[in-house]
């Protein structure tokens, strides 16, 4: 065998060896198991924030104690007591007010949510205590200035009381005297300016013109002895 044939034989053997080696390596890699893809455990996913999601807006905290409140149109001590579920006596004591106080729009008062602070001593001579078991407030004036629907809504926040001899006036010569009617605890009664037939829940003044249509007019509620019980300023 001459050198040319020897070189060709060696070259063919090298090519065949390389091809066999590649086939063996490919077969070996194909038999190897695929590497597991790492996954998050349930506990991990709960602690990883998704950067693609918008952050949740912060929620305004709900007051858990006394807070400042700015008087709005139509607010009264009685309505605030009902709206915030705060005893009228606490509201008066927290602000040093009497039950006949007239609130002004923009005035700031304290709403004693959750009760009076422990540092505030209980006083048996508080304004609320002098009214006895009944706390009658003027809840609102409905449809002021429109005679067919104009009415004053009274709410009893205390015990049962008879309104006989009580009066409601506008501070001028216009005065209504309540008949023999009983207002039970947590009950309401409406005094309509127009004429009509009285019922246990609706009384009628019998006027031929509206009485509460002027902004700033104050309604005065007095008991049978003439003591001022509640007021309401038309917004």
N, CA and C atoms as a LAMMPS dump frame, in Angstrom:
ITEM: TIMESTEP
0
ITEM: NUMBER OF ATOMS
705
ITEM: BOX BOUNDS ff ff ff
-5.0000000000000000e+02 5.0000000000000000e+02
-5.0000000000000000e+02 5.0000000000000000e+02
-5.0000000000000000e+02 5.0000000000000000e+02
ITEM: ATOMS id mol type element x y z
1 1 1 N 0.863 -1.191 0
2 1 2 C 0 0 0
3 1 3 C 0.91 1.256 0
4 2 1 N 0.647 2.104 -1.057
5 2 2 C 1.477 3.297 -1.14
6 2 3 C 0.978 4.343 -0.145
7 3 1 N 1.673 5.423 -0.014
8 3 2 C 1.363 6.446 1.002
9 3 3 C 0.054 7.149 0.719
10 4 1 N -0.352 7.285 -0.574
11 4 2 C -1.613 7.949 -0.901
12 4 3 C -2.802 7.145 -0.388
13 5 1 N -2.737 5.852 -0.606
14 5 2 C -3.836 5.017 -0.102
15 5 3 C -3.861 5.036 1.422
16 6 1 N -2.674 5.036 2.03
17 6 2 C -2.601 5.061 3.5
18 6 3 C -3.236 6.364 4.039
19 7 1 N -2.963 7.507 3.418
20 7 2 C -3.524 8.781 3.874
21 7 3 C -5.038 8.801 3.72
22 8 1 N -5.528 8.245 2.568
23 8 2 C -6.979 8.206 2.351
24 8 3 C -7.661 7.327 3.378
25 9 1 N -7.036 6.204 3.718
26 9 2 C -7.604 5.285 4.722
27 9 3 C -7.681 5.951 6.091
28 10 1 N -6.611 6.685 6.436
29 10 2 C -6.591 7.366 7.735
30 10 3 C -7.671 8.447 7.782
31 11 1 N -7.832 9.171 6.694
32 11 2 C -8.843 10.251 6.663
33 11 3 C -10.254 9.691 6.799
34 12 1 N -10.489 8.578 6.074
35 12 2 C -11.838 7.969 6.157
36 12 3 C -12.1 7.499 7.578
37 13 1 N -11.107 6.886 8.231
38 13 2 C -11.29 6.407 9.613
39 13 3 C -11.561 7.569 10.565
40 14 1 N -10.886 8.702 10.351
41 14 2 C -11.104 9.871 11.23
42 14 3 C -12.529 10.405 11.104
43 15 1 N -13.009 10.471 9.849
44 15 2 C -14.379 10.976 9.63
45 15 3 C -15.396 10.047 10.264
46 16 1 N -15.187 8.725 10.053
47 16 2 C -16.13 7.748 10.629
48 16 3 C -16.101 7.821 12.153
49 17 1 N -14.951 7.953 12.752
50 17 2 C -14.836 8.023 14.22
51 17 3 C -15.547 9.26 14.771
52 18 1 N -15.345 10.396 14.068
53 18 2 C -16.006 11.625 14.519
54 18 3 C -17.514 11.514 14.437
55 19 1 N -18.009 10.89 13.337
56 19 2 C -19.464 10.743 13.174
57 19 3 C -20.038 9.836 14.253
58 20 1 N -19.332 8.76 14.541
59 20 2 C -19.809 7.836 15.577
60 20 3 C -19.818 8.526 16.932
61 21 1 N -18.764 9.295 17.2
62 21 2 C -18.703 10.009 18.481
63 21 3 C -19.873 10.969 18.644
64 22 1 N -20.185 11.734 17.58
65 22 2 C -21.31 12.669 17.636
66 22 3 C -22.633 11.953 17.857
67 23 1 N -22.816 10.828 17.18
68 23 2 C -24.056 10.054 17.36
69 23 3 C -24.185 9.556 18.793
70 24 1 N -23.076 9.069 19.362
71 24 2 C -23.119 8.563 20.743
72 24 3 C -23.442 9.693 21.713
73 25 1 N -22.835 10.879 21.526
74 25 2 C -23.115 12.001 22.422
75 25 3 C -24.567 12.459 22.306
76 26 1 N -25.109 12.506 21.087
77 26 2 C -26.518 12.909 20.901
78 26 3 C -27.456 11.921 21.574
79 27 1 N -27.15 10.641 21.439
80 27 2 C -27.997 9.601 22.073
81 27 3 C -27.949 9.725 23.585
82 28 1 N -26.748 10.056 24.124
83 28 2 C -26.584 10.177 25.584
84 28 3 C -27.38 11.371 26.138
85 29 1 N -27.291 12.504 25.444
86 29 2 C -28.021 13.689 25.908
87 29 3 C -29.527 13.485 25.836
88 30 1 N -29.987 12.745 24.805
89 30 2 C -31.427 12.51 24.657
90 30 3 C -31.985 11.671 25.781
91 31 1 N -31.157 10.817 26.385
92 31 2 C -31.632 9.941 27.472
93 31 3 C -31.582 10.612 28.841
94 32 1 N -30.928 11.795 28.952
95 32 2 C -30.859 12.47 30.241
96 32 3 C -32.199 13.146 30.561
97 33 1 N -32.744 13.071 31.846
98 33 2 C -34.014 13.729 32.22
99 33 3 C -33.869 15.251 32.192
100 34 1 N -34.976 15.917 31.785
101 34 2 C -34.971 17.385 31.72
102 34 3 C -34.862 17.984 33.123
103 35 1 N -34.126 19.067 33.242
104 35 2 C -33.96 19.741 34.539
105 35 3 C -35.292 20.341 34.981
106 36 1 N -35.724 20.137 36.237
107 36 2 C -37.02 20.669 36.706
108 36 3 C -37.029 22.193 36.699
109 37 1 N -38.198 22.75 36.308
110 37 2 C -38.378 24.213 36.318
111 37 3 C -38.756 24.636 37.73
112 38 1 N -38.015 25.531 38.363
113 38 2 C -38.342 25.937 39.749
114 38 3 C -39.689 26.643 39.807
115 39 1 N -40.495 26.293 40.787
116 39 2 C -41.823 26.901 40.981
117 39 3 C -41.899 27.467 42.389
118 40 1 N -42.742 28.478 42.545
119 40 2 C -42.969 29.081 43.859
120 40 3 C -43.956 28.249 44.642
121 41 1 N -43.681 28.064 45.901
122 41 2 C -44.655 27.426 46.781
123 41 3 C -45.791 28.403 47.052
124 42 1 N -46.962 27.892 47.466
125 42 2 C -48.094 28.793 47.767
126 42 3 C -47.731 29.894 48.739
127 43 1 N -46.885 29.536 49.735
128 43 2 C -46.536 30.553 50.732
129 43 3 C -45.641 31.621 50.133
130 44 1 N -44.813 31.22 49.113
131 44 2 C -43.94 32.188 48.465
132 44 3 C -44.729 33.154 47.607
133 45 1 N -45.728 32.63 46.861
134 45 2 C -46.492 33.481 45.957
135 45 3 C -47.266 34.544 46.708
136 46 1 N -47.615 34.288 47.969
137 46 2 C -48.391 35.259 48.74
138 46 3 C -47.542 36.427 49.211
139 47 1 N -46.19 36.181 49.16
140 47 2 C -45.334 37.239 49.679
141 47 3 C -44.593 37.99 48.59
142 48 1 N -44.763 37.546 47.327
143 48 2 C -44.076 38.196 46.218
144 48 3 C -45.034 39.149 45.53
145 49 1 N -44.717 40.423 45.481
146 49 2 C -45.584 41.411 44.853
147 49 3 C -45.412 41.387 43.354
148 50 1 N -46.53 41.449 42.622
149 50 2 C -46.497 41.496 41.166
150 50 3 C -46.248 42.938 40.741
151 51 1 N -45.077 43.214 40.131
152 51 2 C -44.77 44.614 39.772
153 51 3 C -45.692 45.175 38.71
154 52 1 N -46.431 44.282 37.992
155 52 2 C -47.327 44.77 36.926
156 52 3 C -48.651 45.261 37.46
157 53 1 N -48.958 44.941 38.72
158 53 2 C -50.24 45.346 39.294
159 53 3 C -50.091 46.689 39.995
160 54 1 N -51.124 47.577 39.853
161 54 2 C -51.049 48.88 40.545
162 54 3 C -51.184 48.711 42.039
163 55 1 N -50.527 49.553 42.774
164 55 2 C -50.601 49.488 44.244
165 55 3 C -51.993 49.88 44.7
166 56 1 N -52.492 49.205 45.729
167 56 2 C -53.815 49.51 46.265
168 56 3 C -53.789 50.872 46.938
169 57 1 N -54.817 51.702 46.684
170 57 2 C -54.844 53.027 47.329
171 57 3 C -55.029 52.902 48.827
172 58 1 N -54.423 53.789 49.551
173 58 2 C -54.557 53.77 51.011
174 58 3 C -55.962 54.182 51.401
175 59 1 N -56.545 53.483 52.356
176 59 2 C -57.901 53.776 52.821
177 59 3 C -57.86 54.742 53.997
178 60 1 N -58.783 55.684 53.954
179 60 2 C -58.856 56.638 55.064
180 60 3 C -59.3 55.901 56.323
181 61 1 N -58.585 56.043 57.409
182 61 2 C -58.962 55.334 58.634
183 61 3 C -60.273 55.847 59.196
184 62 1 N -61.067 54.92 59.708
185 62 2 C -62.33 55.297 60.341
186 62 3 C -62.045 55.752 61.77
187 63 1 N -62.523 56.926 62.149
188 63 2 C -62.247 57.393 63.51
189 63 3 C -62.742 56.394 64.55
190 64 1 N -61.924 56.153 65.541
191 64 2 C -62.313 55.237 66.613
192 64 3 C -62.503 55.98 67.923
193 65 1 N -62.39 57.289 67.875
194 65 2 C -62.54 58.094 69.077
195 65 3 C -63 59.487 68.709
196 66 1 N -62.952 60.407 69.633
197 66 2 C -63.401 61.777 69.365
198 66 3 C -62.665 62.396 68.178
199 67 1 N -63.384 63.151 67.36
200 67 2 C -62.763 63.824 66.221
201 67 3 C -63.466 65.151 65.965
202 68 1 N -62.778 66.032 65.264
203 68 2 C -63.308 67.365 64.956
204 68 3 C -64.253 67.287 63.767
205 69 1 N -65.349 68.024 63.832
206 69 2 C -66.334 68.051 62.75
207 69 3 C -66.707 69.502 62.464
208 70 1 N -66.809 69.844 61.181
209 70 2 C -67.185 71.198 60.768
210 70 3 C -68.673 71.244 60.456
211 71 1 N -69.386 72.146 61.075
212 71 2 C -70.835 72.244 60.921
213 71 3 C -71.195 72.585 59.478
214 72 1 N -72.161 71.815 58.936
215 72 2 C -72.666 72.034 57.59
216 72 3 C -74.086 72.603 57.671
217 73 1 N -74.582 73.052 56.534
218 73 2 C -75.949 73.58 56.483
219 73 3 C -76.939 72.509 56.93
220 74 1 N -77.847 72.861 57.814
221 74 2 C -78.873 71.936 58.286
222 74 3 C -78.498 71.129 59.508
223 75 1 N -77.232 71.183 59.928
224 75 2 C -76.811 70.427 61.109
225 75 3 C -77.404 71.026 62.377
226 76 1 N -77.832 70.165 63.279
227 76 2 C -78.257 70.571 64.613
228 76 3 C -77.637 69.6 65.608
229 77 1 N -77.694 69.952 66.878
230 77 2 C -77.168 69.04 67.889
231 77 3 C -77.914 67.714 67.853
232 78 1 N -79.221 67.775 67.653
233 78 2 C -80.003 66.542 67.602
234 78 3 C -79.666 65.693 66.397
235 79 1 N -79.511 66.319 65.213
236 79 2 C -79.207 65.541 64.012
237 79 3 C -77.808 64.926 64.091
238 80 1 N -76.853 65.661 64.661
239 80 2 C -75.509 65.11 64.821
240 80 3 C -75.505 63.934 65.779
241 81 1 N -76.307 64.043 66.83
242 81 2 C -76.421 62.936 67.784
243 81 3 C -76.932 61.677 67.096
244 82 1 N -77.913 61.85 66.202
245 82 2 C -78.465 60.706 65.472
246 82 3 C -77.507 60.198 64.406
247 83 1 N -76.92 61.112 63.636
248 83 2 C -76.06 60.715 62.525
249 83 3 C -74.834 59.944 62.982
250 84 1 N -74.227 60.362 64.113
251 84 2 C -72.999 59.726 64.57
252 84 3 C -73.246 58.732 65.719
253 85 1 N -74.535 58.531 66.058
254 85 2 C -74.893 57.589 67.13
255 85 3 C -74.14 57.932 68.423
256 86 1 N -74.189 59.213 68.76
257 86 2 C -73.531 59.714 69.972
258 86 3 C -74.606 60.277 70.899
259 87 1 N -74.605 59.915 72.173
260 87 2 C -75.603 60.47 73.098
261 87 3 C -75.56 61.995 73.098
262 88 1 N -76.738 62.603 73.11
263 88 2 C -76.808 64.059 73.105
264 88 3 C -76.073 64.65 74.308
265 89 1 N -76.183 63.996 75.45
266 89 2 C -75.516 64.506 76.656
267 89 3 C -73.996 64.534 76.477
268 90 1 N -73.44 63.501 75.776
269 90 2 C -71.995 63.473 75.524
270 90 3 C -71.599 64.6 74.571
271 91 1 N -72.42 64.823 73.557
272 91 2 C -72.13 65.875 72.58
273 91 3 C -72.101 67.248 73.246
274 92 1 N -73.067 67.485 74.132
275 92 2 C -73.112 68.763 74.848
276 92 3 C -71.91 68.927 75.775
277 93 1 N -71.614 67.868 76.539
278 93 2 C -70.521 67.946 77.508
279 93 3 C -69.166 68.109 76.823
280 94 1 N -68.968 67.431 75.674
281 94 2 C -67.68 67.488 74.985
282 94 3 C -67.388 68.87 74.428
283 95 1 N -68.447 69.648 74.178
284 95 2 C -68.256 70.952 73.562
285 95 3 C -68.651 72.117 74.467
286 96 1 N -69.051 71.821 75.714
287 96 2 C -69.434 72.87 76.64
288 96 3 C -70.639 73.645 76.161
289 97 1 N -71.587 72.945 75.509
290 97 2 C -72.774 73.591 74.955
291 97 3 C -73.999 73.29 75.803
292 98 1 N -75.029 74.089 75.64
293 98 2 C -76.331 73.827 76.238
294 98 3 C -77.265 73.382 75.123
295 99 1 N -78.372 72.771 75.5
296 99 2 C -79.279 72.202 74.506
297 99 3 C -79.919 73.241 73.595
298 100 1 N -79.923 74.508 73.994
299 100 2 C -80.525 75.549 73.173
300 100 3 C -79.481 76.302 72.339
301 101 1 N -78.249 75.755 72.283
302 101 2 C -77.195 76.412 71.518
303 101 3 C -77.52 76.385 70.026
304 102 1 N -77.219 77.464 69.337
305 102 2 C -77.431 77.56 67.891
306 102 3 C -76.095 77.388 67.193
307 103 1 N -76.013 76.394 66.313
308 103 2 C -74.772 76.111 65.605
309 103 3 C -74.648 76.991 64.363
310 104 1 N -73.418 77.334 64.018
311 104 2 C -73.153 78.169 62.842
312 104 3 C -72.391 77.368 61.8
313 105 1 N -72.714 77.566 60.527
314 105 2 C -72.021 76.878 59.445
315 105 3 C -70.537 77.251 59.487
316 106 1 N -69.673 76.246 59.409
317 106 2 C -68.23 76.463 59.489
318 106 3 C -67.67 76.314 60.888
319 107 1 N -68.543 76.275 61.895
320 107 2 C -68.095 76.093 63.28
321 107 3 C -67.539 74.679 63.458
322 108 1 N -66.479 74.541 64.219
323 108 2 C -65.872 73.234 64.478
324 108 3 C -66.217 72.778 65.891
325 109 1 N -66.751 71.561 65.975
326 109 2 C -67.068 70.981 67.278
327 109 3 C -66.442 69.594 67.371
328 110 1 N -66.446 69.041 68.571
329 110 2 C -65.908 67.703 68.797
330 110 3 C -67.042 66.678 68.823
331 111 1 N -66.899 65.622 68.019
332 111 2 C -67.846 64.507 68.057
333 111 3 C -67.231 63.438 68.96
334 112 1 N -67.768 63.221 70.162
335 112 2 C -67.152 62.272 71.108
336 112 3 C -67.488 60.824 70.768
337 113 1 N -67.037 60.371 69.591
338 113 2 C -67.287 58.996 69.166
339 113 3 C -66.599 58.034 70.128
340 114 1 N -67.324 57.039 70.595
341 114 2 C -66.767 56.09 71.545
342 114 3 C -66.908 56.528 72.988
343 115 1 N -67.567 57.663 73.216
344 115 2 C -67.78 58.141 74.578
345 115 3 C -66.827 59.264 74.943
346 116 1 N -67.12 59.9 76.042
347 116 2 C -66.268 60.983 76.525
348 116 3 C -64.936 60.436 77.008
349 117 1 N -63.86 61.216 76.886
350 117 2 C -62.559 60.769 77.409
351 117 3 C -62.649 60.467 78.896
352 118 1 N -61.825 59.542 79.329
353 118 2 C -61.851 59.13 80.741
354 118 3 C -61.502 60.279 81.672
355 119 1 N -60.8 61.282 81.13
356 119 2 C -60.394 62.404 81.981
357 119 3 C -61.519 63.395 82.218
358 120 1 N -62.638 63.235 81.427
359 120 2 C -63.757 64.157 81.597
360 120 3 C -64.658 63.657 82.719
361 121 1 N -64.755 64.341 83.829
362 121 2 C -65.589 63.848 84.939
363 121 3 C -67.063 63.929 84.599
364 122 1 N -67.794 62.94 85.058
365 122 2 C -69.237 62.952 84.859
366 122 3 C -69.844 64.009 85.764
367 123 1 N -70.706 64.825 85.2
368 123 2 C -71.296 65.914 85.976
369 123 3 C -72.801 65.75 86.054
370 124 1 N -73.323 65.754 87.255
371 124 2 C -74.774 65.624 87.424
372 124 3 C -75.481 66.913 87.092
373 125 1 N -74.701 67.991 86.905
374 125 2 C -75.317 69.272 86.606
375 125 3 C -75.149 69.647 85.138
376 126 1 N -74.919 68.623 84.26
377 126 2 C -74.762 68.899 82.836
378 126 3 C -76.068 69.4 82.271
379 127 1 N -76.014 70.185 81.175
380 127 2 C -77.233 70.739 80.6
381 127 3 C -78.269 69.679 80.267
382 128 1 N -77.8 68.485 79.776
383 128 2 C -78.759 67.465 79.382
384 128 3 C -79.535 66.931 80.587
385 129 1 N -78.875 66.916 81.762
386 129 2 C -79.527 66.33 82.924
387 129 3 C -80.679 67.186 83.422
388 130 1 N -80.692 68.467 83.095
389 130 2 C -81.727 69.338 83.617
390 130 3 C -83.057 69.198 82.876
391 131 1 N -83.035 68.463 81.731
392 131 2 C -84.268 68.335 80.958
393 131 3 C -85.08 67.107 81.354
394 132 1 N -84.597 66.318 82.278
395 132 2 C -85.348 65.144 82.683
396 132 3 C -85.158 64.004 81.706
397 133 1 N -86.204 63.177 81.568
398 133 2 C -86.092 61.978 80.748
399 133 3 C -86.309 62.246 79.271
400 134 1 N -86.862 63.392 78.91
401 134 2 C -87.201 63.656 77.514
402 134 3 C -86.191 64.589 76.861
403 135 1 N -85.763 64.23 75.661
404 135 2 C -84.873 65.059 74.862
405 135 3 C -85.516 65.213 73.484
406 136 1 N -86.269 66.255 73.307
407 136 2 C -86.945 66.487 72.039
408 136 3 C -86.12 67.483 71.242
409 137 1 N -85.794 67.118 70.004
410 137 2 C -84.992 67.986 69.14
411 137 3 C -85.754 68.25 67.848
412 138 1 N -85.398 69.359 67.194
413 138 2 C -85.943 69.655 65.878
414 138 3 C -85.022 68.972 64.871
415 139 1 N -85.497 67.901 64.281
416 139 2 C -84.665 67.091 63.381
417 139 3 C -84.356 67.835 62.09
418 140 1 N -85.377 68.408 61.474
419 140 2 C -85.185 69.177 60.247
420 140 3 C -86.479 69.891 59.884
421 141 1 N -86.373 70.82 58.953
422 141 2 C -87.541 71.477 58.375
423 141 3 C -87.642 70.995 56.932
424 142 1 N -88.749 70.339 56.634
425 142 2 C -88.958 69.76 55.305
426 142 3 C -89.58 70.8 54.38
427 143 1 N -89.077 70.893 53.161
428 143 2 C -89.618 71.78 52.122
429 143 3 C -89.86 73.201 52.635
430 144 1 N -88.862 73.863 53.212
431 144 2 C -89.071 75.223 53.721
432 144 3 C -89.469 76.186 52.6
433 145 1 N -90.514 76.964 52.859
434 145 2 C -90.983 77.939 51.883
435 145 3 C -92.047 77.43 50.941
436 146 1 N -92.319 76.13 50.951
437 146 2 C -93.354 75.542 50.083
438 146 3 C -94.504 75.066 50.966
439 147 1 N -95.565 75.844 51.041
440 147 2 C -96.656 75.578 51.982
441 147 3 C -97.217 74.16 51.918
442 148 1 N -97.472 73.595 50.736
443 148 2 C -98.085 72.255 50.721
444 148 3 C -97.258 71.188 51.441
445 149 1 N -95.926 71.311 51.4
446 149 2 C -95.093 70.266 52.007
447 149 3 C -94.293 70.709 53.204
448 150 1 N -94.348 72.013 53.536
449 150 2 C -93.521 72.524 54.628
450 150 3 C -93.926 71.907 55.963
451 151 1 N -92.952 71.39 56.69
452 151 2 C -93.232 70.753 57.983
453 151 3 C -91.963 70.734 58.819
454 152 1 N -92.159 70.765 60.134
455 152 2 C -91.042 70.641 61.08
456 152 3 C -91.105 69.243 61.684
457 153 1 N -89.967 68.561 61.64
458 153 2 C -89.9 67.191 62.143
459 153 3 C -89.237 67.192 63.52
460 154 1 N -89.971 66.72 64.534
461 154 2 C -89.46 66.632 65.904
462 154 3 C -89.131 65.18 66.226
463 155 1 N -88.008 64.965 66.92
464 155 2 C -87.593 63.622 67.314
465 155 3 C -87.378 63.579 68.814
466 156 1 N -87.912 62.547 69.471
467 156 2 C -87.745 62.377 70.914
468 156 3 C -86.613 61.389 71.163
469 157 1 N -85.483 61.893 71.666
470 157 2 C -84.329 61.041 71.949
471 157 3 C -84.359 60.486 73.36
472 158 1 N -85.373 60.848 74.12
473 158 2 C -85.451 60.389 75.508
474 158 3 C -86.679 59.538 75.768
475 159 1 N -87.27 59.728 76.972
476 159 2 C -88.425 58.932 77.362
477 159 3 C -89.744 59.533 76.885
478 160 1 N -90.808 58.822 77.113
479 160 2 C -92.155 59.242 76.719
480 160 3 C -92.521 60.586 77.351
481 161 1 N -93.165 61.454 76.547
482 161 2 C -93.514 62.784 77.053
483 161 3 C -94.784 63.277 76.38
484 162 1 N -95.571 64.051 77.135
485 162 2 C -96.772 64.668 76.583
486 162 3 C -96.435 66.105 76.188
487 163 1 N -96.767 66.485 74.956
488 163 2 C -96.413 67.802 74.439
489 163 3 C -97.475 68.863 74.682
490 164 1 N -98.494 68.537 75.431
491 164 2 C -99.573 69.5 75.674
492 164 3 C -99.02 70.798 76.278
493 165 1 N -99.319 71.926 75.634
494 165 2 C -98.866 73.22 76.128
495 165 3 C -97.507 73.65 75.612
496 166 1 N -96.784 72.768 74.924
497 166 2 C -95.506 73.146 74.324
498 166 3 C -95.785 74.11 73.167
499 167 1 N -94.81 74.925 72.842
500 167 2 C -95.005 75.882 71.745
501 167 3 C -93.83 75.843 70.774
502 168 1 N -94.134 76.242 69.535
503 168 2 C -93.116 76.37 68.511
504 168 3 C -93.319 77.721 67.839
505 169 1 N -92.271 78.524 67.775
506 169 2 C -92.416 79.869 67.201
507 169 3 C -91.205 80.214 66.353
508 170 1 N -91.346 81.307 65.592
509 170 2 C -90.248 81.774 64.756
510 170 3 C -89.554 82.987 65.37
511 171 1 N -89.784 83.233 66.642
512 171 2 C -89.175 84.364 67.318
513 171 3 C -89.931 85.654 67.108
514 172 1 N -91.017 85.587 66.358
515 172 2 C -91.849 86.76 66.125
516 172 3 C -93.223 86.495 66.749
517 173 1 N -94.257 86.919 66.077
518 173 2 C -95.598 86.73 66.624
519 173 3 C -96.232 85.407 66.187
520 174 1 N -95.549 84.657 65.339
521 174 2 C -96.102 83.393 64.839
522 174 3 C -95.776 82.274 65.826
523 175 1 N -96.818 81.701 66.408
524 175 2 C -96.626 80.705 67.456
525 175 3 C -97.67 79.594 67.309
526 176 1 N -97.203 78.346 67.5
527 176 2 C -98.099 77.192 67.499
528 176 3 C -98.038 76.54 68.874
529 177 1 N -99.22 76.213 69.42
530 177 2 C -99.285 75.533 70.713
531 177 3 C -99.72 74.087 70.496
532 178 1 N -98.954 73.163 71.017
533 178 2 C -99.228 71.745 70.828
534 178 3 C -100.453 71.313 71.623
535 179 1 N -101.278 70.439 71.04
536 179 2 C -102.431 69.891 71.757
537 179 3 C -101.999 68.748 72.672
538 180 1 N -102.95 68.05 73.211
539 180 2 C -102.678 66.904 74.084
540 180 3 C -102.245 65.723 73.214
541 181 1 N -100.941 65.611 73.003
542 181 2 C -100.396 64.533 72.165
543 181 3 C -99.157 63.974 72.845
544 182 1 N -99.025 62.658 72.817
545 182 2 C -97.904 61.992 73.474
546 182 3 C -96.858 61.593 72.449
547 183 1 N -95.608 61.891 72.764
548 183 2 C -94.485 61.52 71.91
549 183 3 C -93.664 60.471 72.649
550 184 1 N -93.654 59.259 72.094
551 184 2 C -92.973 58.151 72.757
552 184 3 C -91.464 58.193 72.507
553 185 1 N -90.728 57.376 73.257
554 185 2 C -89.272 57.33 73.122
555 185 3 C -88.882 56.912 71.717
556 186 1 N -87.894 57.608 71.152
557 186 2 C -87.366 57.336 69.807
558 186 3 C -88.415 57.507 68.719
559 187 1 N -89.486 58.236 69.024
560 187 2 C -90.542 58.479 68.033
561 187 3 C -90.391 59.869 67.429
562 188 1 N -91.074 60.098 66.299
563 188 2 C -91.029 61.384 65.623
564 188 3 C -92.44 61.874 65.341
565 189 1 N -92.592 63.18 65.242
566 189 2 C -93.878 63.773 64.923
567 189 3 C -93.627 64.967 64.011
568 190 1 N -94.499 65.162 63.022
569 190 2 C -94.337 66.254 62.072
570 190 3 C -95.398 67.316 62.312
571 191 1 N -94.957 68.574 62.336
572 191 2 C -95.871 69.7 62.446
573 191 3 C -95.91 70.384 61.079
574 192 1 N -97.013 70.205 60.357
575 192 2 C -97.185 70.788 59.038
576 192 3 C -97.688 72.228 59.174
577 193 1 N -97.151 73.111 58.358
578 193 2 C -97.564 74.512 58.415
579 193 3 C -98.992 74.692 57.898
580 194 1 N -99.37 73.932 56.891
581 194 2 C -100.692 74.057 56.277
582 194 3 C -101.784 73.47 57.183
583 195 1 N -103.02 73.623 56.735
584 195 2 C -104.16 73.076 57.473
585 195 3 C -104.331 71.592 57.168
586 196 1 N -104.942 70.879 58.093
587 196 2 C -105.18 69.454 57.92
588 196 3 C -105.768 68.857 59.176
589 197 1 N -105.917 67.55 59.17
590 197 2 C -106.488 66.846 60.312
591 197 3 C -105.378 66.187 61.121
592 198 1 N -105.315 66.498 62.418
593 198 2 C -104.262 65.958 63.265
594 198 3 C -104.364 64.445 63.401
595 199 1 N -103.194 63.807 63.471
596 199 2 C -103.087 62.378 63.77
597 199 3 C -101.993 62.235 64.829
598 200 1 N -101.81 61.039 65.408
599 200 2 C -100.75 60.875 66.407
600 200 3 C -99.348 61.191 65.896
601 201 1 N -99.138 61.121 64.576
602 201 2 C -97.797 61.367 64.032
603 201 3 C -97.705 62.636 63.191
604 202 1 N -98.839 63.282 62.9
605 202 2 C -98.839 64.482 62.065
606 202 3 C -99.792 65.533 62.649
607 203 1 N -99.254 66.711 62.906
608 203 2 C -100.052 67.829 63.398
609 203 3 C -100.073 68.923 62.331
610 204 1 N -101.126 69.755 62.345
611 204 2 C -101.284 70.784 61.323
612 204 3 C -101.519 72.137 61.988
613 205 1 N -100.703 73.11 61.586
614 205 2 C -100.73 74.454 62.158
615 205 3 C -101.951 75.223 61.672
616 206 1 N -102.32 75.053 60.412
617 206 2 C -103.472 75.749 59.858
618 206 3 C -103.149 77.106 59.27
619 207 1 N -101.88 77.362 58.942
620 207 2 C -101.48 78.641 58.351
621 207 3 C -101.767 78.651 56.847
622 208 1 N -101.942 79.856 56.293
623 208 2 C -102.195 79.96 54.863
624 208 3 C -100.961 80.414 54.088
625 209 1 N -99.831 80.61 54.77
626 209 2 C -98.564 80.94 54.112
627 209 3 C -97.442 80.13 54.779
628 210 1 N -96.372 79.888 54.01
629 210 2 C -95.217 79.178 54.556
630 210 3 C -94.515 80.037 55.604
631 211 1 N -93.954 79.409 56.637
632 211 2 C -93.318 80.144 57.727
633 211 3 C -91.798 79.988 57.761
634 212 1 N -91.238 79.027 57.023
635 212 2 C -89.825 78.709 57.191
636 212 3 C -89.035 78.848 55.894
637 213 1 N -89.449 79.751 55.022
638 213 2 C -88.772 79.883 53.736
639 213 3 C -87.623 80.856 53.715
640 214 1 N -87.4 81.583 54.796
641 214 2 C -86.338 82.599 54.813
642 214 3 C -85.079 82.044 55.483
643 215 1 N -83.967 82.073 54.766
644 215 2 C -82.701 81.596 55.318
645 215 3 C -82.327 82.395 56.569
646 216 1 N -81.931 81.666 57.6
647 216 2 C -81.538 82.314 58.849
648 216 3 C -82.647 82.379 59.879
649 217 1 N -83.897 82.078 59.45
650 217 2 C -84.998 82.065 60.416
651 217 3 C -84.762 80.952 61.436
652 218 1 N -85.009 81.241 62.701
653 218 2 C -84.776 80.259 63.766
654 218 3 C -86.111 79.786 64.327
655 219 1 N -86.261 78.462 64.416
656 219 2 C -87.435 77.866 65.048
657 219 3 C -87.104 77.599 66.514
658 220 1 N -87.993 78.026 67.427
659 220 2 C -87.778 77.86 68.86
660 220 3 C -88.839 76.909 69.423
661 221 1 N -88.381 75.847 70.049
662 221 2 C -89.288 74.891 70.684
663 221 3 C -89.176 75.051 72.191
664 222 1 N -90.325 75.325 72.856
665 222 2 C -90.349 75.514 74.311
666 222 3 C -91.34 74.557 74.936
667 223 1 N -91.043 74.149 76.175
668 223 2 C -91.972 73.257 76.864
669 223 3 C -93.107 74.075 77.476
670 224 1 N -93.994 73.39 78.211
671 224 2 C -95.19 74.049 78.739
672 224 3 C -94.863 75.155 79.739
673 225 1 N -93.679 75.098 80.348
674 225 2 C -93.295 76.139 81.312
675 225 3 C -92.614 77.331 80.633
676 226 1 N -92.421 77.225 79.324
677 226 2 C -91.767 78.298 78.592
678 226 3 C -90.264 78.129 78.454
679 227 1 N -89.723 77.032 78.968
680 227 2 C -88.286 76.793 78.885
681 227 3 C -87.904 76.39 77.466
682 228 1 N -86.831 76.976 76.947
683 228 2 C -86.354 76.658 75.609
684 228 3 C -85.776 75.239 75.591
685 229 1 N -86.308 74.405 74.711
686 229 2 C -85.904 73.01 74.637
687 229 3 C -84.989 72.76 73.441
688 230 1 N -85.297 73.345 72.285
689 230 2 C -84.496 73.098 71.084
690 230 3 C -84.674 74.269 70.12
691 231 1 N -83.676 74.427 69.23
692 231 2 C -83.735 75.437 68.188
693 231 3 C -83.284 74.827 66.873
694 232 1 N -83.643 75.51 65.792
695 232 2 C -83.202 75.069 64.471
696 232 3 C -83.138 76.29 63.563
697 233 1 N -81.992 76.527 62.938
698 233 2 C -81.827 77.662 62.04
699 233 3 C -82.021 77.195 60.599
700 234 1 N -82.892 77.854 59.848
701 234 2 C -83.134 77.499 58.454
702 234 3 C -81.869 77.761 57.644
703 235 1 N -81.292 76.754 56.959
704 235 2 C -80.037 76.958 56.225
705 235 3 C -80.244 77.823 54.991
